[in-house]
Each structure stands twice: as C-alpha cells, then as structure tokens.
Amino acid sequence: MKKWIHGLALGTALAAAMLASSPLVKAETVQPVVIDLSPTGSGMSQTITVENTFTQPLPVELRVEELTFDQTGLHGTGKDSGDLLIFPPQAIIQPGQTQSFRVQYIGDPALARSKHYYVTVAQLPVQLPQGQSAIQILYNFQVLVSVKPAGAKAQLKIAQSEVARDEKGQPVAAITLTNDSPAHGYLSKGRLRIVERDRSGKEVFRRTLAGPEIQQTVGFGLVGAGQTRRLLIPVQLPTSEGTIDAQFTPEG
C-alpha cells in the first residue's frame, strides 16, 4: 500500500506518519528561501540548493508561479509568466548529496516595478519495491523570488504605529509601513525601535530590534512596490493603555 500526502500542512502529515506502522519516506532541505534578482547584469541569476539528508533517492521538480501583491500580502496567480528560467527543472538527488538549481530572470529588462514569484521545490513520488508498504510524505518548499528595477531602492517608512493584540490577547505593537518606490523592500533590512508610553506620557517600554531579530520574530517583512502593509510585532508590551512611537532605520 502506498499513500501520498501533498502540500505544506507538515504538522498534519507528520502526525499521520507517527500514527502509522509503515516506514516513512523522508524529504529535503532547501536554501535559500528568499532570493532577490536584478533584471540585467550579474544579478540576474542565483542558485537554489537542495540537500537530500536521508536514505532514499529524492526526485524533485521546480515549478514557477507568478504572484500579485496587495495590503494583505502575496497571492498566487496560478500562472507561470515565463520570466524565470530554472536549470535543471528536475533532478534525482542521491542520499547525502546536494543538487544546485540555477534561477535566472529572462523577462523584461526595463522592469517598471518589482515582480514576485514562488519557485516551488516539489518532491515527486518514488516507485517502491513490489509488495513494500510505506507512507510517502511529499514536501513542497516555496522559495520567494523577487526582481526589482535596476538602480531602484525601497523607501520604507512607518506611517502609523499603535497598540494591538496578538492571537493570545496580549498587547503588542502594530506598525503600518508604506513604500513609495518601484522597488520592494524588507523590514528585516534595517533596525526597528519601539517605544511605549502610558497615558501620562511616561516611557514604560523601549526596545530596538536589529535585522536578524526582526527576521526571527516577524519574518522578512516584505513590502511591495508602492504598497502599504500593516504588521504585528510579536513583542509583548507591559500595557495596552498606551501609545507607540516606532522608528525604522534602513541599512546604510
């Protein structure tokens, strides 16, 4: 009996595997997960590496999907615009080996504003020996690939900051970022300072997050070209009865 489980709901898939008596066919590691390309020059291409750390040969296929961006984030279009060339598009990676895939932008070199794509590294099912029973968990890893116009730089600014609540009801800071540029930018490419004052104006909280800490707590914090995005900063505040002063300082 063979059972294939597709998608990104890894927790559910792993739980099912733990409850099963059949052996588990495992998957891969992928680096990097975010890539920035240029429309011309040496920055047009970059490499994705896929490592097979387990005991079975790993067949993978790389698929491209163009994305759209709005205030709520990125959304798939279900279409491959042909702007990215992947080589090789498929490979079988032997146990303990690493395979490199080149991602190259071949779209319009006179790009007017940033464009975004998902390159999905999709694990393909393997043919098991006759009579062998196993659960195959097919992992899909999505790599975000973004291309910005040549010479353009992001202009991230904080338009608004306020006290909000996280999923547990705890007070946290919320910031609204604007980017009046044809190039996308990242909150994690800078420093974020958060100051909270109580109703009397007394400072009760101050914290500065550097880029790596922002990436660990918020993620990359992508803000698209010409976009506005609201982000919760998952750092607990001492009180919900206050005001927030947030400042963002980009790298350099």
Backbone bond lengths (Angstrom), bond angles and torsions (degrees), N, CA, C in turn:
res aa  C-N    CA-C-N  psi(-1)  N-CA   C-N-CA  omega(-1)  CA-C   N-CA-C  phi
1 M - - - 1.471 - - 1.517 109.32 -
2 K 1.312 117.36 132.74 1.459 122.89 176.95 1.521 108.80 -119.80
3 K 1.327 115.20 136.09 1.456 119.73 179.18 1.518 108.31 -129.68
4 W 1.334 116.88 124.89 1.452 121.64 -178.67 1.516 109.33 -108.18
5 I 1.320 116.08 132.10 1.463 121.85 179.44 1.516 107.60 -121.08
6 H 1.325 116.72 116.66 1.461 121.31 -176.73 1.517 110.71 -100.75
7 G 1.364 115.87 162.98 1.456 120.73 166.66 1.508 114.28 106.15
8 L 1.361 114.09 -169.58 1.449 122.03 -173.89 1.518 112.49 -108.98
9 A 1.305 119.29 4.20 1.462 121.41 178.66 1.525 108.39 -81.88
10 L 1.358 116.00 70.82 1.448 120.61 -169.97 1.516 111.85 -68.21
11 G 1.346 117.49 -35.29 1.452 119.71 -179.71 1.510 111.43 -59.22
12 T 1.316 117.69 -45.36 1.464 121.84 179.27 1.518 110.63 -64.35
13 A 1.327 116.38 -43.34 1.458 119.93 -178.27 1.518 111.32 -64.44
14 L 1.334 117.52 -42.95 1.449 120.73 -179.12 1.521 110.95 -67.58
15 A 1.338 116.75 -37.42 1.462 119.59 177.57 1.523 110.76 -61.74
16 A 1.331 116.17 -41.85 1.460 120.24 177.95 1.517 110.66 -62.40
17 A 1.331 116.53 -39.02 1.456 120.31 -179.58 1.520 111.45 -66.78
18 M 1.332 116.79 -38.91 1.452 120.94 -179.05 1.527 111.08 -65.91
19 L 1.328 117.60 -28.83 1.456 121.18 -179.45 1.519 112.35 -84.98
20 A 1.332 117.17 -11.61 1.459 120.66 -176.28 1.525 110.33 -90.66
21 S 1.327 115.59 154.70 1.455 120.72 178.92 1.518 112.03 -93.65
22 S 1.345 117.42 -8.72 1.455 121.23 -178.07 1.518 109.84 -81.17
23 P 1.352 118.66 154.62 1.462 121.19 176.16 1.509 110.46 -66.07
24 L 1.342 116.84 158.32 1.448 123.53 -174.77 1.523 110.40 -109.69
25 V 1.336 117.95 127.64 1.457 122.95 173.18 1.518 107.80 -90.09
26 K 1.328 116.87 117.80 1.462 120.90 -168.72 1.522 111.76 -97.89
27 A 1.361 114.92 -178.50 1.463 118.95 -167.09 1.519 113.01 -122.42
28 E 1.380 116.66 -143.14 1.452 121.82 -163.09 1.517 112.31 -131.66
29 T 1.346 115.24 172.32 1.458 121.62 168.87 1.518 108.16 -117.13
30 V 1.343 115.60 145.58 1.463 121.60 -173.98 1.525 109.32 -129.58
31 Q 1.327 116.76 134.07 1.457 123.04 176.71 1.524 110.00 -142.46
32 P 1.350 118.11 143.13 1.462 128.58 -11.07 1.521 110.24 -81.63
33 V 1.331 117.07 177.48 1.466 120.70 178.82 1.531 111.65 -103.63
34 V 1.330 117.57 -11.75 1.463 122.28 176.15 1.523 108.28 -134.36
35 I 1.335 116.03 129.99 1.461 122.32 -178.49 1.519 109.02 -129.67
36 D 1.330 116.55 135.64 1.468 122.41 173.01 1.518 109.10 -114.60
37 L 1.323 116.14 127.85 1.454 122.30 -179.88 1.527 110.88 -118.18
38 S 1.324 114.85 161.34 1.466 122.48 173.48 1.530 108.60 -107.12
39 P 1.348 117.68 153.34 1.466 119.64 -179.70 1.522 113.40 -76.38
40 T 1.337 117.16 -15.13 1.463 121.11 179.41 1.527 109.18 -142.75
41 G 1.323 115.37 164.77 1.457 120.36 172.52 1.513 114.27 79.20
42 S 1.336 114.31 -162.83 1.464 120.56 -173.87 1.523 113.09 -69.48
43 G 1.322 117.17 -19.14 1.460 120.19 -178.99 1.512 114.26 -84.87
44 M 1.335 117.60 9.77 1.470 120.75 -178.05 1.522 113.02 -73.26
45 S 1.324 118.10 -18.36 1.460 119.96 -175.75 1.522 111.14 -134.37
46 Q 1.321 114.51 155.80 1.449 122.39 176.33 1.520 107.63 -153.82
47 T 1.328 115.52 165.55 1.459 120.63 -173.95 1.522 111.40 -110.58
48 I 1.330 115.52 136.43 1.458 122.99 168.83 1.522 107.43 -104.15
49 T 1.332 116.61 130.84 1.457 120.31 177.75 1.528 109.66 -110.03
50 V 1.310 115.19 136.64 1.461 122.30 178.56 1.522 107.06 -122.60
51 E 1.334 115.69 123.91 1.457 121.26 -178.58 1.527 110.23 -110.38
52 N 1.300 115.44 132.32 1.463 121.72 174.71 1.528 107.84 -100.35
53 T 1.331 116.40 103.32 1.466 120.96 -175.59 1.523 112.91 -94.72
54 F 1.315 116.95 5.35 1.455 119.67 -173.56 1.532 111.71 -111.67
55 T 1.302 117.01 -167.20 1.459 121.35 -167.39 1.523 114.42 -98.44
56 Q 1.327 117.64 -5.07 1.464 121.31 -178.48 1.531 110.38 -109.24
57 P 1.334 118.60 146.52 1.466 120.07 170.84 1.529 109.97 -57.24
58 L 1.316 116.09 143.90 1.462 121.41 -173.19 1.528 110.29 -118.89
59 P 1.338 118.67 104.59 1.463 120.18 174.67 1.535 110.02 -86.00
60 V 1.329 116.82 129.03 1.459 121.04 -179.57 1.528 109.67 -132.38
61 E 1.330 113.71 155.25 1.467 121.85 176.73 1.517 107.87 -134.35
62 L 1.334 117.81 136.62 1.454 122.19 179.03 1.529 109.43 -103.47
63 R 1.353 115.16 126.90 1.460 121.76 -177.36 1.519 109.12 -122.92
64 V 1.321 116.16 146.45 1.460 122.19 -176.71 1.524 109.76 -113.29
65 E 1.343 116.11 136.33 1.458 121.85 174.84 1.526 108.65 -134.97
66 E 1.329 116.41 126.52 1.465 119.94 176.31 1.534 109.49 -74.19
67 L 1.344 116.12 147.28 1.452 122.13 -176.78 1.520 111.12 -118.15
68 T 1.326 115.21 155.38 1.457 121.39 167.77 1.523 107.90 -112.67
69 F 1.342 116.52 162.54 1.457 121.33 -175.23 1.513 108.83 -133.97
70 D 1.348 116.36 131.27 1.460 120.59 172.15 1.527 108.61 -138.71
71 Q 1.322 117.74 -166.75 1.453 121.04 -175.05 1.519 113.23 -64.25
72 T 1.313 117.77 -21.62 1.460 120.19 -179.83 1.517 112.79 -93.36
73 G 1.341 117.40 -3.59 1.456 120.33 177.14 1.517 113.07 121.30
74 L 1.329 115.28 -155.85 1.458 122.37 -175.83 1.523 111.35 -89.46
75 H 1.343 114.78 145.99 1.459 120.35 179.56 1.534 108.81 -137.90
76 G 1.321 116.18 135.60 1.453 120.23 178.41 1.515 112.50 -73.36
77 T 1.318 115.52 145.24 1.463 121.25 176.66 1.523 111.96 -97.60
78 G 1.331 116.28 -14.06 1.457 119.92 -175.93 1.513 113.48 75.74
79 K 1.345 117.12 8.92 1.464 121.03 -175.76 1.526 110.87 -125.42
80 D 1.311 115.07 146.22 1.461 122.83 171.53 1.521 107.34 -102.39
81 S 1.326 116.74 111.34 1.471 121.17 -176.03 1.522 112.85 -74.71
82 G 1.330 117.68 -11.15 1.460 120.38 -177.06 1.509 113.69 83.24
83 D 1.337 117.31 8.52 1.464 120.97 -178.06 1.522 112.93 -76.96
84 L 1.327 117.39 -21.10 1.461 121.14 -178.60 1.515 110.74 -114.58
85 L 1.333 114.73 136.09 1.465 121.50 174.94 1.526 107.57 -106.86
86 I 1.331 116.94 127.88 1.461 122.48 178.60 1.521 108.59 -112.29
87 F 1.326 116.23 128.81 1.471 119.14 177.51 1.521 109.94 -139.93
88 P 1.350 117.01 127.62 1.466 126.21 -10.66 1.526 110.45 -75.85
89 P 1.320 118.88 155.47 1.469 119.95 179.71 1.521 113.06 -75.91
90 Q 1.338 117.43 -21.95 1.458 122.64 178.99 1.521 109.21 -139.97
91 A 1.327 114.86 155.63 1.461 119.38 176.02 1.521 109.16 -162.78
92 I 1.323 115.88 156.21 1.458 122.66 170.02 1.522 106.48 -111.91
93 I 1.330 116.26 116.33 1.459 122.09 -175.17 1.524 108.18 -99.72
94 Q 1.310 115.94 123.30 1.455 120.65 -178.63 1.528 111.08 -75.02
95 P 1.334 117.99 156.86 1.467 120.80 -178.71 1.528 112.29 -54.36
96 G 1.326 115.52 133.42 1.457 121.18 179.01 1.515 114.96 78.40
97 Q 1.338 118.18 1.31 1.457 121.60 -176.85 1.537 111.22 -104.20
98 T 1.327 114.94 161.83 1.459 122.23 177.87 1.520 109.48 -122.51
99 Q 1.317 116.23 136.00 1.465 122.67 178.36 1.524 109.29 -115.14
100 S 1.318 116.60 134.18 1.463 121.94 176.69 1.521 109.63 -100.83
101 F 1.338 115.35 138.03 1.467 122.69 176.97 1.524 107.83 -122.47
102 R 1.322 117.10 127.51 1.467 120.42 178.91 1.519 110.03 -89.48
103 V 1.328 115.63 128.96 1.463 123.01 175.84 1.528 107.33 -109.52
104 Q 1.327 117.45 120.77 1.464 121.22 -176.79 1.520 110.62 -129.85
105 Y 1.330 115.51 134.56 1.468 120.60 175.83 1.517 109.28 -80.96
106 I 1.338 116.41 127.18 1.469 121.20 179.67 1.527 110.02 -127.85
107 G 1.328 116.51 17.69 1.456 121.22 -179.33 1.523 112.06 -83.11
108 D 1.320 116.20 -159.35 1.463 123.29 -177.16 1.528 110.12 -60.61
109 P 1.357 118.77 119.75 1.465 120.03 179.55 1.531 112.55 -71.53
110 A 1.356 116.74 -22.34 1.470 120.62 178.55 1.529 109.21 -94.98
111 L 1.315 115.91 54.84 1.458 122.43 -176.77 1.529 110.05 -62.19
112 A 1.348 116.97 129.51 1.460 120.97 -177.36 1.526 112.42 -82.48
113 R 1.336 117.23 -33.04 1.461 122.29 179.10 1.526 108.93 -154.11
114 S 1.302 116.18 164.44 1.464 120.69 -175.58 1.522 111.93 -58.33
115 K 1.330 114.55 145.83 1.452 121.80 173.07 1.523 108.27 -125.36
116 H 1.345 115.81 153.45 1.463 121.33 -174.37 1.529 110.37 -132.16
117 Y 1.334 114.29 148.27 1.454 121.38 -177.69 1.534 109.34 -144.79
118 Y 1.321 115.88 151.56 1.451 121.25 165.12 1.518 107.95 -101.99
119 V 1.326 116.39 127.83 1.454 121.73 166.13 1.519 106.03 -102.47
120 T 1.318 116.54 110.90 1.452 121.61 -177.90 1.520 109.58 -93.64
121 V 1.326 115.02 121.96 1.461 121.07 173.32 1.525 105.93 -90.44
122 A 1.312 116.11 103.07 1.460 122.33 -172.37 1.524 110.28 -103.35
123 Q 1.326 115.56 122.58 1.452 120.44 174.58 1.524 109.24 -75.33
124 L 1.312 117.10 131.32 1.457 122.71 -179.24 1.523 109.97 -96.82
125 P 1.334 117.74 149.55 1.466 119.53 178.53 1.523 111.28 -66.02
126 V 1.331 115.89 147.53 1.463 121.17 178.41 1.520 109.56 -107.87
127 Q 1.313 115.35 152.02 1.458 120.79 177.61 1.525 109.09 -82.10
128 L 1.315 116.87 119.26 1.454 121.28 -178.71 1.525 110.51 -88.82
129 P 1.335 116.36 154.58 1.478 119.16 177.58 1.516 111.68 -57.89
130 Q 1.319 115.64 150.02 1.460 121.87 -178.88 1.528 111.10 -56.22
131 G 1.343 115.31 127.54 1.448 120.29 177.47 1.509 115.05 87.79
132 Q 1.348 117.85 -8.48 1.466 120.01 -179.57 1.525 110.38 -82.83
133 S 1.318 116.43 139.07 1.455 122.40 -180.00 1.523 109.46 -107.99
134 A 1.331 117.13 132.73 1.463 120.38 -178.93 1.511 109.91 -160.75
135 I 1.335 115.02 156.64 1.457 122.09 169.38 1.522 107.84 -102.58
136 Q 1.297 117.39 124.35 1.456 121.37 176.39 1.529 108.36 -103.75
137 I 1.318 116.20 114.38 1.463 121.19 175.79 1.520 107.79 -95.11
138 L 1.312 116.93 112.65 1.459 121.91 -174.60 1.529 109.45 -94.54
139 Y 1.316 115.87 108.86 1.452 121.60 -176.19 1.524 110.56 -87.73
140 N 1.336 115.77 137.20 1.456 121.97 171.25 1.523 108.41 -114.76
141 F 1.334 117.69 119.74 1.457 122.86 177.09 1.531 108.46 -106.83
142 Q 1.322 116.25 126.52 1.463 120.26 -179.62 1.523 110.32 -101.91
143 V 1.324 115.10 125.25 1.458 122.84 175.64 1.527 107.74 -104.62
144 L 1.331 117.03 125.26 1.460 121.38 178.76 1.525 109.00 -84.40
145 V 1.323 115.99 120.99 1.455 122.28 178.10 1.529 108.33 -114.70
146 S 1.320 116.88 124.53 1.461 122.23 -179.74 1.525 109.75 -123.55
147 V 1.313 115.58 143.20 1.468 122.08 178.33 1.523 107.63 -125.91
148 K 1.330 117.10 127.40 1.465 120.63 -179.93 1.520 110.46 -114.94
149 P 1.341 117.72 156.39 1.456 120.56 179.38 1.528 111.85 -60.19
150 A 1.308 116.09 146.53 1.463 121.09 -179.22 1.521 110.58 -59.29
151 G 1.319 116.28 129.43 1.462 121.88 175.83 1.514 115.46 81.03
152 A 1.312 118.94 -7.51 1.471 121.49 -177.07 1.527 109.90 -84.09
153 K 1.337 115.63 145.76 1.464 121.87 178.00 1.519 109.72 -127.00
154 A 1.318 115.35 145.69 1.464 120.71 178.12 1.526 110.35 -66.87
155 Q 1.324 116.00 154.04 1.464 122.29 178.01 1.532 109.11 -130.44
156 L 1.317 115.00 66.43 1.464 119.39 -177.94 1.527 110.73 -74.41
157 K 1.344 114.17 130.50 1.458 121.05 176.64 1.520 109.12 -138.86
158 I 1.333 116.01 149.56 1.457 121.06 177.39 1.522 108.49 -90.01
159 A 1.318 116.14 114.01 1.462 121.40 -178.74 1.522 111.67 -87.18
160 Q 1.339 116.49 -27.96 1.461 120.12 -177.08 1.525 109.13 -156.57
161 S 1.330 116.15 145.64 1.466 121.68 174.07 1.521 108.36 -139.21
162 E 1.318 116.39 143.91 1.460 120.97 -174.37 1.519 110.26 -157.87
163 V 1.326 115.87 165.36 1.457 121.50 173.05 1.526 108.29 -85.38
164 A 1.328 116.13 130.34 1.460 121.91 178.21 1.527 107.86 -130.70
165 R 1.310 116.18 -171.05 1.461 120.82 178.20 1.524 109.34 -129.87
166 D 1.329 115.10 142.86 1.454 119.76 177.86 1.525 110.28 -85.27
167 E 1.314 117.52 -171.99 1.463 121.92 -176.90 1.523 112.62 -63.36
168 K 1.330 117.35 -23.82 1.461 121.42 179.42 1.523 112.81 -92.67
169 G 1.346 115.95 2.11 1.455 120.16 179.98 1.512 114.38 83.71
170 Q 1.338 117.63 9.23 1.454 121.18 -179.67 1.531 110.37 -85.19
171 P 1.345 117.59 145.26 1.469 119.54 179.97 1.528 112.11 -71.04
172 V 1.318 115.62 129.80 1.460 122.97 176.92 1.525 108.15 -138.97
173 A 1.318 115.95 168.06 1.457 120.30 177.65 1.524 110.65 -86.29
174 A 1.334 116.04 143.09 1.463 122.33 172.22 1.516 107.84 -121.40
175 I 1.314 116.67 132.52 1.459 120.61 178.78 1.523 109.61 -124.02
176 T 1.320 115.60 144.68 1.459 121.82 175.44 1.516 107.75 -110.71
177 L 1.323 116.06 118.80 1.462 122.87 -177.07 1.518 110.59 -103.03
178 T 1.316 116.35 140.71 1.460 121.97 171.89 1.522 109.00 -117.24
179 N 1.306 115.89 154.87 1.460 121.44 178.75 1.524 108.88 -141.42
180 D 1.330 116.45 92.30 1.462 121.74 -178.93 1.524 110.15 -87.56
181 S 1.305 115.82 62.97 1.463 121.94 -177.18 1.513 108.89 -148.49
182 P 1.340 118.48 153.19 1.464 120.29 174.26 1.527 113.08 -76.73
183 A 1.348 116.56 -2.15 1.462 120.86 179.92 1.520 110.38 -110.37
184 H 1.316 117.29 139.38 1.456 122.37 176.20 1.525 110.04 -70.30
185 G 1.338 115.82 163.11 1.452 120.65 177.59 1.517 110.88 -146.85
186 Y 1.329 115.66 172.89 1.459 121.62 -177.30 1.526 109.77 -129.47
187 L 1.328 116.17 134.52 1.459 120.55 173.21 1.527 110.33 -61.21
188 S 1.320 117.43 -32.88 1.464 121.48 -178.38 1.523 113.08 -72.87
189 K 1.341 117.38 -4.82 1.466 120.47 175.89 1.534 109.06 -96.71
190 G 1.315 115.79 53.87 1.459 120.32 179.95 1.518 110.41 174.16
191 R 1.331 115.30 -165.33 1.457 122.16 179.67 1.527 109.01 -121.33
192 L 1.327 115.36 140.54 1.458 121.69 -179.33 1.526 109.01 -120.38
193 R 1.336 115.73 121.87 1.466 120.16 176.76 1.518 109.08 -107.80
194 I 1.342 115.99 130.44 1.459 122.10 179.89 1.523 109.03 -120.56
195 V 1.315 116.43 125.83 1.472 122.53 177.27 1.522 107.58 -125.47
196 E 1.332 116.78 129.35 1.464 121.08 174.32 1.524 109.90 -112.71
197 R 1.321 114.60 137.78 1.471 121.43 175.02 1.525 108.68 -121.96
198 D 1.341 114.73 145.66 1.460 118.45 179.08 1.524 109.86 -80.56
199 R 1.324 117.10 -173.22 1.461 121.14 -175.28 1.523 112.91 -62.44
200 S 1.327 116.93 -27.28 1.465 120.52 -179.76 1.527 112.41 -83.62
201 G 1.337 116.57 -6.44 1.456 120.84 -178.44 1.517 113.87 94.03
202 K 1.334 117.46 1.93 1.456 121.31 179.61 1.526 110.29 -77.46
203 E 1.326 115.33 134.90 1.455 120.11 178.08 1.529 109.99 -70.99
204 V 1.348 116.10 126.07 1.454 120.62 -179.11 1.528 112.26 -119.41
205 F 1.320 116.82 -7.72 1.469 119.71 -178.05 1.513 109.03 -158.04
206 R 1.341 115.77 138.50 1.468 121.47 175.28 1.525 107.88 -149.55
207 R 1.310 114.47 131.34 1.465 119.15 176.91 1.520 110.13 -153.55
208 T 1.326 115.54 139.36 1.461 121.79 175.88 1.517 109.10 -116.33
209 L 1.333 115.72 125.93 1.457 121.68 179.82 1.524 109.08 -106.61
210 A 1.319 116.14 123.08 1.460 120.95 173.99 1.525 109.73 -80.74
211 G 1.334 115.74 170.51 1.452 121.11 -175.87 1.512 115.66 -50.79
212 P 1.357 118.67 -51.27 1.474 119.25 -179.04 1.530 112.78 -61.32
213 E 1.347 117.52 -36.16 1.466 119.94 179.10 1.527 111.02 -71.21
214 I 1.325 116.83 -36.75 1.468 119.93 175.35 1.518 109.95 -60.88
215 Q 1.337 116.02 -43.28 1.464 120.07 -178.88 1.521 111.23 -63.41
216 Q 1.333 117.49 -36.40 1.456 120.94 -179.36 1.525 112.12 -72.65
217 T 1.347 117.49 -34.11 1.461 119.97 -174.69 1.521 113.51 -95.11
218 V 1.328 117.02 -35.95 1.463 121.66 -174.95 1.520 111.83 -109.26
219 G 1.339 116.42 -28.06 1.452 120.79 -167.94 1.518 108.56 102.44
220 F 1.316 117.02 -164.55 1.462 119.99 -178.06 1.527 111.72 -72.35
221 G 1.337 117.18 -24.84 1.462 119.42 178.58 1.516 112.49 67.19
222 L 1.321 116.89 49.80 1.459 121.46 -178.70 1.528 111.18 -67.01
223 V 1.331 116.39 131.68 1.458 122.73 172.64 1.523 106.73 -124.23
224 G 1.323 116.66 119.14 1.455 121.27 -174.53 1.517 113.31 -71.55
225 A 1.323 115.31 169.48 1.463 121.39 178.85 1.518 110.42 -62.57
226 G 1.344 116.27 127.61 1.457 120.94 179.28 1.511 114.51 66.19
227 Q 1.328 117.94 19.09 1.458 121.84 -173.36 1.524 112.11 -105.54
228 T 1.330 114.64 160.63 1.462 124.11 171.08 1.516 107.43 -119.98
229 R 1.341 116.60 134.75 1.466 119.86 -178.01 1.524 110.47 -142.28
230 R 1.313 115.64 134.96 1.470 122.39 177.48 1.519 109.36 -101.64
231 L 1.331 115.94 130.10 1.453 121.31 -178.08 1.525 110.32 -127.96
232 L 1.323 115.76 139.02 1.457 121.23 170.10 1.526 108.51 -88.25
233 I 1.334 115.91 134.53 1.456 121.26 177.37 1.530 106.91 -101.39
234 P 1.335 118.37 107.15 1.464 121.35 -171.23 1.531 113.51 -75.97
235 V 1.331 114.69 58.30 1.462 121.89 173.39 1.518 106.53 -119.30
236 Q 1.334 117.02 118.11 1.466 120.24 -173.24 1.518 111.41 -68.06
237 L 1.331 115.36 133.31 1.465 122.78 178.07 1.528 110.01 -94.71
238 P 1.342 117.77 156.58 1.469 119.66 -178.57 1.522 114.03 -72.30
239 T 1.336 117.70 -21.61 1.457 120.09 -177.58 1.520 110.49 -152.58
240 S 1.325 115.32 153.07 1.465 120.38 175.34 1.526 110.96 -95.69
241 E 1.330 117.51 -4.38 1.465 122.80 -176.89 1.526 109.91 -100.43
242 G 1.325 115.76 59.26 1.452 118.94 -178.36 1.511 112.27 -151.85
243 T 1.320 115.20 -172.96 1.465 122.17 178.02 1.525 108.84 -122.58
244 I 1.315 115.40 154.51 1.461 121.70 -177.56 1.522 110.19 -114.59
245 D 1.318 115.20 134.30 1.463 122.26 169.62 1.523 106.72 -116.41
246 A 1.335 117.02 112.66 1.464 121.25 -178.17 1.524 109.74 -117.94
247 Q 1.319 115.65 137.33 1.460 121.66 178.42 1.528 109.42 -130.64
248 F 1.341 115.56 135.93 1.455 121.65 178.93 1.523 109.27 -115.20
249 T 1.323 115.69 129.01 1.459 121.48 178.38 1.525 108.82 -119.33
250 P 1.330 118.55 111.01 1.471 119.94 -178.25 1.530 111.69 -69.18
251 E 1.317 115.82 158.70 1.469 120.61 176.40 1.516 110.34 -58.35
252 G 1.322 115.62 139.79 1.452 120.37 176.92 1.507 114.39 79.32
